[in-house]
Amino acid sequence: MADATIKVSPDTRDRLAALAAASGTTIGAQVARLVEQQPTAEQIAERVAEGRRLLREHFGMTLTDPELDEGPDLLQRVYGIAAADTRAKVAPRRSA
């Protein structure tokens, strides 16, 4: 693949150079790494759909997609409930 040139501000170039140096790589490799870490809109939609599928299959969730869309922090709350449940199973409270 042929290299391409992109225009960025001097501050951005310097920041990329610092990040690359800290990682022991080049600016081009650092930009590629940053891009690879950012999901596309399609990838985000796939992850959301998969998360909802898992909630329905494994946790018996009956909320519809529109209901889930209305509560943006719902998934975070579900994760919190699941984490608390797991902690309770791993380290049950001891009665005094």
Secondary structure as GFF3:
##gff-version 3
##sequence-region A 1 96
A	DSSP	alpha_helix	10	23	.	.	.	ID=ss1
A	DSSP	alpha_helix	27	37	.	.	.	ID=ss2
A	DSSP	alpha_helix	41	59	.	.	.	ID=ss3
A	DSSP	alpha_helix	65	70	.	.	.	ID=ss4
A	DSSP	alpha_helix	74	90	.	.	.	ID=ss5
###
